[in-house]
Amino acid sequence: MAEELEKWRYPRFFSDTIDENDRIIYMNDEDSKHIAQVLRMRKGDKAIICDKNGHDYLCELSSLENKNAIEFGILDKKDNLAEPDVEITLFQAVPKNDKLDFIVQKATELGAVRIVPFLSKRCVSRPDAKSADKKVQRLQRIAYEASKQCGRGKIPGVMPFTDFKSAVNSIDSDTLPIIFYECGGKKLSELDLSYKKIAVFIGSEGGFEKEEVDYALSKGTTAVHLGERILRCETAPVAALAVLMNLTGNL
């Protein structure tokens, strides 16, 4: 077992251009530069390359002729075991400063499949459309890097900013929606966690207005809490995801 695990402990990348017929993987310009100039990998060095769909490939660097399009030969393939069997979407009210960077990084490490930033009534940070688009691009990059670091088989999507009601109304019928509310609700252990999809709503600094919670409840969302202590907005999603992953057998 230890030998098998050690076999797959190499630098990790993602690629959209995996040719199983020719057993070749072509790296994009950015990753090629990182491989050649930062990691200084040489022909024959090994890496793990994931297809973003839950499959890992053990590869050997086969060509450095084009520094902007490095090629790897496929040696072996296996299913990635880091993806949870429950799909959790984190709906996160936009906090101040760069707290969202931390939240996206940790949500990725803990197995969230999607992060949706939204604006609620108590959000202090309210970026304009242009700033929000740039922020989403940066957050997607953070999710990508975190996915490589923690061995994910898929890269969580960071969705465009939206408003609270639109976020609530986007939930599908096969999804369990829960909203964290410091003024009461169920414990996570009291929920029906047989659902394979869970939507988690967490507020920014100051949490949610009561009318927002009431609106979510009217749409079938369940109010939950994380105990008697008031957690910071950047702590709450980490705690919530960790507990949910544990309760569903994914941690």
N, C-alpha and C positions, 0 to 999 in steps of 0.2 A: 504493500500500500504506500509506504513512504517513498519507495523508488518510483512508483507511478506518479505521485504528486510532484516529486522533484523533477521529473521529466518535463513537466509543464510550467516550470518556474523560470520564465524568460521574459524579456521586455515584451510589452503587450501593445497591440495596435488594433484598429478597426479598418476594414476595407470594403468598398462596394464592388470591387473588381476581382472576384475570385473565380477562376476558370478551373473547375474540377476536372474537365476533360483533358486539358493540357497540363493540369497540376501546377499552375502558375498563379501567383498573386502579384498584382501590380500596385505599388503604393503611390499615393497622390504626392503632389509637389511638396507640400508642407511636411508630411511625415518622412518623405525621402531626405529632405534637408536635415531633419532632426536625426535620422538614422546615421547619415554620413558625417555630419558636422558636429553634432552634440554627443551622440553615443559612440561615434567613430567605429561603427560595426564594420566588419570585414567579411569577405566572401567565406562562406562556411559557418558563420555565426547563426545562432538560432533565435527565433522569436515566436510568440503566439499571436496569431492574427484572427480576429473574430469577424464574422460576416454580418453582425448586427441583428441576427435572427436566432441567436442562441447556440451557434456552432463555433467551436474553437479549432483552429488549425495549427499544428506544430509545423513550423517552416524553417527552411535553411536559406540564407541569403545566397542567391545564385548569380546575380549580376549587379555590378556597380558602375557599368559603363555610362549610364545616363543618371547623373546625380539627382535629377529631378523626377525620375520614374524608376526607382529601384525595384528589382524583381526578386521574389522569393519562390522557392520550390516547395511544394506541399509534401510533408513526410507522413503526417498522421492527422486524424480528425476525431473529435469527440464532442458530445453534447456539453454545453456549458451548464454547470450545476449551481451557479450563483443566482439564477433568476428565481424569484419566489413563485409559488403556484397561485397566488392571489394578486390581482392587479389593483394597486392603490394609487389613486390620483390625489395629490396634495393641492388643495385650493388654499392659497396663502394670501391673506390681506397684505398689501405692500407696506413694509415697515420703513423706518427712517434709515438714512445712511446706507451702508453696504451690507446690512444684515441679511438681505435676500441672497447675497453671494454665499454666505455661510449656510443658509437654509437649503439652498439648491444642492450644495456640495454634500451635506449630510443626508438629505433626502435621497440622493443618488446612492450613497453608500448603504443606506438602509433598505433599498429595494423599491422605491417609488417608481412607477412607470411613466408618470407625467406630473409636471408642476404647472399650475395655472395661477399666475399672479392676478389679484383683483383689487379693486378699490372699494372700500367700505366707508361708512360715515366717519369713523374715527381715524382714518388714515391721514397722517400728517404729510407724508410724501405723496405728491400728485404730479408725476412727470407728464409733460406734454407728449403728444403722439410720437414726435421725432425722437425724443429722449427715451421714451418707452421702447421703441423699436430697437434702439442701440443697446438698451439694457437687456432686452431679450436675447440679442445676439451674444452679448457677453455671458449671460447666464447659461446659454446653450453650450458655449465653450467650456464653462466650468463643469457642466454635467458630463461633457465628453471626457475631460481630463479625469474627473472623479471616477467615471466608468472604467477607464484604463487602470487607474490605481487600485480599485477594489475588485477587479476581475469580473465585472458585469458582462453578460452576454448580449445585452441590448443597451442602447443609450436612451435615457429618459428624454422625452420631449418637453421643452419649455415653451408653453403656449403664449400667444399675444395677451397683453393686459386686457382685462374685461371689467365689468361692473358686477356688484354682488348679486343682483337679481338675475342677470344673464347667466352667471355662474351656477346659481341654484337651479335655474330652469334648463340647464344643459345636461342634467343627470338622466341617464337612461333608466328604464324600469327594472333592468336586471342588476342594478347597482345599489348597494347599501350606502345611503348618504348620512353622515354624522357631522354635527357641528359642536365644537368645543366651547362650552359656556361656563364661566366661573361661578355663575349664580345657581347652578344646579343641573340635574340630568342624571343619566345612568352611568354606572361604571362600565368601562370597556369590557370587563369580564361578563357583564350581564347581557351583552348584545348577541344576536343571532349571527354568528360568523361563518355560516355555511355559504354565504355569498362568495363568488369568485372575483367580484369587483367591489371596491369600497371607495367612496369619495369622502375625503377628510377636509373639513372647513376649519381654518384657524385664523383668528383675528390678528390685527397689528397691535401696537401699543394701545392699551386701554380696552382691548377686546371688541365685542360687538354691542351695538345698541339693542335694547330689548325688542324693538319693533323689527329689527333685522332677524333676530332669532325667531320671533313669532312668524315672520314670513317664511323662513326656512321650514319651520315645523308644519306650516299649512301646506307645504309642498311635499310632505312625507319624510322630512329629515328628522333624525333623532338627536336630541341634545345629550351630550355626554360631558364628563369632567375627568380631570386627572388628579383628584384628591383635594385636600383642603388648602394646599399651598398655591399661591398665585405664581405661575411660571412666566418668565419673560417670553416675548413673542418669538424669539429665536430658539428658546429652549423647548417650548411646547410641541413644535412639529417633530423634533428629535425624539422626545419622550413618547409622543403618540405613535409614531411609526415603529419605534422599538417595541412598545407594548403590543401593538397589533401584529407585528411580525412574530412575536413570541406566542401570542394566543392562537395564531393560525398555523403554528408549527414551522415557521420559516426563519427562526432565529435560535 
